[in-house]
Amino acid sequence: MQAAWWNTGLAGLLPALTGGPLTPLYAVMLGLIAAYWWGRVWREARLGYGPRVAWWAVPGLGALLLAQLLDVPALFGVGAGLLLLAEFWPAAFVPAPGRSPQWERVGWALVGVVLAGTLILSPGPLGPRDPWTGVTGLLALVACVAVLLSVLGRPRGARRPGGRALVPPLKTVGFTTRWAAAVSPAWPELSVTLTGNGAQLRNVSPRPLLLAGWSPAGVNAWMRPRRPDGTPLEVLGVGEEVFVPLGPGDGGVRVWYRPERPDAPPHLFRADWVPARPAGGERVLN
């Protein structure tokens, strides 16, 4: 009965439009991956971001689909790699420029959805009997729906030139952050590079960070990150760096900050290393 339902239901359309066997579990897995990616595109759009490297998820899904249809296991690894790249690359999503909403993009995305549906559902040599056309139609549908979500999900409030919704940093980031309950993200949003007289901190997250303060590890101190000219640095953009001076005996650094979104709690970055020996050794990061 289960096999009969599969062959007569919506899932039974997949083998027809792709031109090859597709197991129910594999088709459900691909659908869940696509739904998750759409959800992330919508969530980032609500924060004022649009996909950049995240677009690699579309060919990643295509590679996973072709791995089953063509019976080429290597394509599964390629698809999984592209999906990981789209998920964890620091610049997977970037600030969306321009006004919101962009109705011309909505119109073109709707046209793409109609054309993709035509490729998938139309009979004949260019329809479901052609596996390559069926796969192309499915991937075009995934991409066009993502464009709709990215445009329609963007907030309508006040915006700065980069397309990011304005967030008042002084009300949520400052000395009080030092005593607030801070969390450490599962994936570091800052990287540290040790130099001769300090450390270079780099924003490796996909969004700007509102810097509150920092201190050497094990020291009850609070210092503001500063630019080379000595002025306080409040916002560290994506890929930007800031230098913090440290002594040779310091064995770590703590940085308090908040991702630039309204609902983010204070975050704490921790980095520790073995201090250099007085005779002149190398510091080793843990």
LOBALUM-777427 format. One record per residue (C-alpha): x, y, z; residue in three letters. Coordinates in steps of 0.1 Angstrom, whole numbers. Example, Ala and Ser with C-alpha at 12.3 -4.5 7.8 and 13.67 -1.06 7.14 Angstrom:
% residues 2
> x / y / z / r
> 123 / -45 / 78 / ALA
> 137 / -11 / 71 / SER
***
This chain:
% residues 286
> x / y / z / r
> 0 / 0 / 0 / MET
> 28 / 24 / 8 / GLN
> 45 / 17 / -26 / ALA
> 12 / 23 / -43 / ALA
> 7 / 56 / -25 / TRP
> 42 / 67 / -35 / TRP
> 37 / 59 / -71 / ASN
> 3 / 76 / -74 / THR
> 10 / 106 / -52 / GLY
> 30 / 138 / -57 / LEU
> 62 / 120 / -49 / ALA
> 55 / 97 / -79 / GLY
> 59 / 127 / -101 / LEU
> 96 / 130 / -93 / LEU
> 108 / 99 / -111 / PRO
> 88 / 110 / -141 / ALA
> 101 / 145 / -144 / LEU
> 137 / 136 / -137 / THR
> 137 / 105 / -159 / GLY
> 152 / 81 / -134 / GLY
> 145 / 62 / -102 / PRO
> 143 / 83 / -70 / LEU
> 137 / 66 / -37 / THR
> 111 / 82 / -14 / PRO
> 135 / 88 / 15 / LEU
> 160 / 105 / -8 / TYR
> 134 / 128 / -23 / ALA
> 121 / 137 / 11 / VAL
> 157 / 145 / 22 / MET
> 162 / 169 / -8 / LEU
> 129 / 185 / -1 / GLY
> 138 / 192 / 35 / LEU
> 172 / 206 / 25 / ILE
> 155 / 230 / 1 / ALA
> 129 / 240 / 27 / ALA
> 156 / 246 / 53 / TYR
> 175 / 268 / 28 / TRP
> 144 / 288 / 19 / TRP
> 138 / 293 / 56 / GLY
> 174 / 306 / 61 / ARG
> 170 / 330 / 31 / VAL
> 138 / 344 / 47 / TRP
> 154 / 347 / 81 / ARG
> 184 / 366 / 67 / GLU
> 162 / 387 / 46 / ALA
> 143 / 399 / 78 / ARG
> 177 / 411 / 90 / LEU
> 184 / 430 / 58 / GLY
> 208 / 405 / 42 / TYR
> 207 / 388 / 8 / GLY
> 224 / 356 / -4 / PRO
> 258 / 357 / -21 / ARG
> 279 / 325 / -16 / VAL
> 246 / 310 / -3 / ALA
> 235 / 306 / -39 / TRP
> 259 / 276 / -42 / TRP
> 231 / 257 / -24 / ALA
> 212 / 255 / -57 / VAL
> 239 / 236 / -77 / PRO
> 246 / 217 / -45 / GLY
> 210 / 204 / -46 / LEU
> 214 / 196 / -83 / GLY
> 245 / 176 / -76 / ALA
> 227 / 156 / -49 / LEU
> 199 / 149 / -73 / LEU
> 221 / 138 / -102 / LEU
> 241 / 116 / -79 / ALA
> 210 / 94 / -75 / GLN
> 198 / 97 / -110 / LEU
> 231 / 90 / -127 / LEU
> 244 / 66 / -100 / ASP
> 276 / 87 / -95 / VAL
> 285 / 87 / -58 / PRO
> 312 / 114 / -63 / ALA
> 284 / 139 / -72 / LEU
> 270 / 134 / -37 / PHE
> 303 / 146 / -22 / GLY
> 303 / 176 / -46 / VAL
> 268 / 185 / -36 / GLY
> 274 / 181 / 1 / ALA
> 305 / 203 / -2 / GLY
> 286 / 230 / -20 / LEU
> 258 / 230 / 6 / LEU
> 284 / 233 / 34 / LEU
> 300 / 262 / 16 / LEU
> 266 / 279 / 12 / ALA
> 259 / 274 / 49 / GLU
> 292 / 282 / 67 / PHE
> 311 / 306 / 44 / TRP
> 315 / 339 / 62 / PRO
> 301 / 360 / 33 / ALA
> 273 / 336 / 26 / ALA
> 249 / 365 / 31 / PHE
> 257 / 401 / 26 / VAL
> 238 / 434 / 33 / PRO
> 212 / 438 / 6 / ALA
> 216 / 472 / -12 / PRO
> 189 / 493 / -27 / GLY
> 154 / 501 / -17 / ARG
> 128 / 476 / -4 / SER
> 108 / 460 / -18 / PRO
> 123 / 457 / -53 / GLN
> 91 / 449 / -72 / TRP
> 109 / 444 / -105 / GLU
> 128 / 415 / -89 / ARG
> 96 / 401 / -77 / VAL
> 81 / 403 / -112 / GLY
> 111 / 385 / -128 / TRP
> 111 / 359 / -100 / ALA
> 74 / 352 / -107 / LEU
> 81 / 348 / -144 / VAL
> 109 / 323 / -135 / GLY
> 85 / 303 / -113 / VAL
> 60 / 301 / -142 / VAL
> 87 / 290 / -167 / LEU
> 102 / 265 / -142 / ALA
> 67 / 250 / -137 / GLY
> 62 / 248 / -174 / THR
> 95 / 229 / -178 / LEU
> 85 / 205 / -151 / ILE
> 48 / 198 / -160 / LEU
> 46 / 201 / -197 / SER
> 46 / 168 / -216 / PRO
> 68 / 160 / -246 / GLY
> 105 / 160 / -254 / PRO
> 111 / 191 / -234 / LEU
> 89 / 180 / -205 / GLY
> 91 / 153 / -178 / PRO
> 104 / 127 / -202 / ARG
> 137 / 147 / -205 / ASP
> 157 / 142 / -173 / PRO
> 180 / 172 / -178 / TRP
> 150 / 195 / -184 / THR
> 133 / 182 / -154 / GLY
> 163 / 188 / -131 / VAL
> 168 / 222 / -146 / THR
> 132 / 231 / -139 / GLY
> 134 / 220 / -103 / LEU
> 166 / 240 / -97 / LEU
> 151 / 270 / -114 / ALA
> 121 / 267 / -91 / LEU
> 142 / 266 / -60 / VAL
> 162 / 296 / -71 / ALA
> 132 / 317 / -80 / CYS
> 114 / 310 / -48 / VAL
> 145 / 320 / -29 / ALA
> 146 / 354 / -48 / VAL
> 110 / 360 / -38 / LEU
> 117 / 352 / -2 / LEU
> 148 / 374 / -2 / SER
> 130 / 404 / -16 / VAL
> 96 / 401 / 2 / LEU
> 112 / 393 / 36 / GLY
> 133 / 425 / 38 / ARG
> 122 / 450 / 65 / PRO
> 105 / 482 / 55 / ARG
> 120 / 504 / 83 / GLY
> 147 / 530 / 82 / ALA
> 178 / 519 / 64 / ARG
> 214 / 529 / 61 / ARG
> 231 / 531 / 27 / PRO
> 243 / 494 / 29 / GLY
> 207 / 482 / 31 / GLY
> 209 / 472 / 68 / ARG
> 181 / 482 / 92 / ALA
> 193 / 507 / 117 / LEU
> 202 / 494 / 151 / VAL
> 210 / 519 / 179 / PRO
> 243 / 505 / 193 / PRO
> 248 / 527 / 223 / LEU
> 216 / 514 / 240 / LYS
> 227 / 478 / 239 / THR
> 265 / 478 / 237 / VAL
> 287 / 495 / 263 / GLY
> 302 / 490 / 297 / PHE
> 270 / 473 / 310 / THR
> 277 / 445 / 285 / THR
> 306 / 434 / 307 / ARG
> 282 / 423 / 335 / TRP
> 254 / 410 / 313 / ALA
> 250 / 373 / 306 / ALA
> 270 / 367 / 275 / ALA
> 270 / 337 / 252 / VAL
> 298 / 321 / 232 / SER
> 285 / 311 / 197 / PRO
> 291 / 276 / 185 / ALA
> 310 / 289 / 154 / TRP
> 335 / 317 / 162 / PRO
> 327 / 351 / 148 / GLU
> 361 / 365 / 154 / LEU
> 396 / 352 / 145 / SER
> 428 / 361 / 162 / VAL
> 463 / 365 / 148 / THR
> 491 / 371 / 173 / LEU
> 517 / 397 / 165 / THR
> 549 / 409 / 182 / GLY
> 530 / 433 / 205 / ASN
> 494 / 423 / 205 / GLY
> 467 / 405 / 185 / ALA
> 448 / 413 / 153 / GLN
> 411 / 405 / 156 / LEU
> 392 / 399 / 123 / ARG
> 354 / 396 / 118 / ASN
> 348 / 363 / 101 / VAL
> 310 / 363 / 106 / SER
> 285 / 371 / 78 / PRO
> 274 / 403 / 95 / ARG
> 289 / 434 / 112 / PRO
> 297 / 432 / 149 / LEU
> 290 / 459 / 175 / LEU
> 321 / 460 / 197 / LEU
> 317 / 468 / 234 / ALA
> 351 / 462 / 250 / GLY
> 379 / 438 / 256 / TRP
> 405 / 428 / 282 / SER
> 435 / 404 / 284 / PRO
> 426 / 370 / 298 / ALA
> 427 / 368 / 336 / GLY
> 427 / 406 / 340 / VAL
> 398 / 425 / 354 / ASN
> 400 / 452 / 329 / ALA
> 378 / 470 / 303 / TRP
> 391 / 487 / 272 / MET
> 374 / 500 / 241 / ARG
> 387 / 487 / 207 / PRO
> 403 / 516 / 189 / ARG
> 413 / 526 / 154 / ARG
> 449 / 534 / 145 / PRO
> 442 / 571 / 151 / ASP
> 430 / 563 / 186 / GLY
> 393 / 569 / 182 / THR
> 369 / 542 / 195 / PRO
> 358 / 515 / 171 / LEU
> 321 / 506 / 176 / GLU
> 313 / 486 / 145 / VAL
> 336 / 460 / 130 / LEU
> 324 / 453 / 94 / GLY
> 326 / 419 / 77 / VAL
> 362 / 410 / 70 / GLY
> 376 / 441 / 89 / GLU
> 403 / 439 / 115 / GLU
> 411 / 457 / 147 / VAL
> 444 / 456 / 167 / PHE
> 445 / 451 / 205 / VAL
> 478 / 457 / 223 / PRO
> 489 / 429 / 246 / LEU
> 520 / 422 / 267 / GLY
> 544 / 392 / 262 / PRO
> 530 / 376 / 294 / GLY
> 494 / 378 / 284 / ASP
> 479 / 344 / 277 / GLY
> 446 / 353 / 261 / GLY
> 421 / 379 / 251 / VAL
> 384 / 384 / 258 / ARG
> 361 / 405 / 236 / VAL
> 325 / 415 / 244 / TRP
> 303 / 423 / 214 / TYR
> 269 / 419 / 198 / ARG
> 259 / 409 / 163 / PRO
> 242 / 437 / 145 / GLU
> 206 / 426 / 149 / ARG
> 180 / 436 / 174 / PRO
> 173 / 403 / 190 / ASP
> 210 / 393 / 196 / ALA
> 222 / 389 / 232 / PRO
> 257 / 400 / 242 / PRO
> 284 / 376 / 229 / HIS
> 318 / 368 / 244 / LEU
> 349 / 358 / 223 / PHE
> 376 / 338 / 241 / ARG
> 410 / 330 / 228 / ALA
> 439 / 315 / 249 / ASP
> 475 / 307 / 241 / TRP
> 507 / 298 / 259 / VAL
> 527 / 330 / 266 / PRO
> 562 / 333 / 251 / ALA
> 591 / 324 / 273 / ARG
> 612 / 354 / 285 / PRO
> 642 / 341 / 264 / ALA
> 621 / 344 / 233 / GLY
> 599 / 316 / 223 / GLY
> 568 / 312 / 202 / GLU
> 532 / 316 / 215 / ARG
> 510 / 287 / 206 / VAL
> 472 / 290 / 202 / LEU
> 451 / 264 / 220 / ASN
***
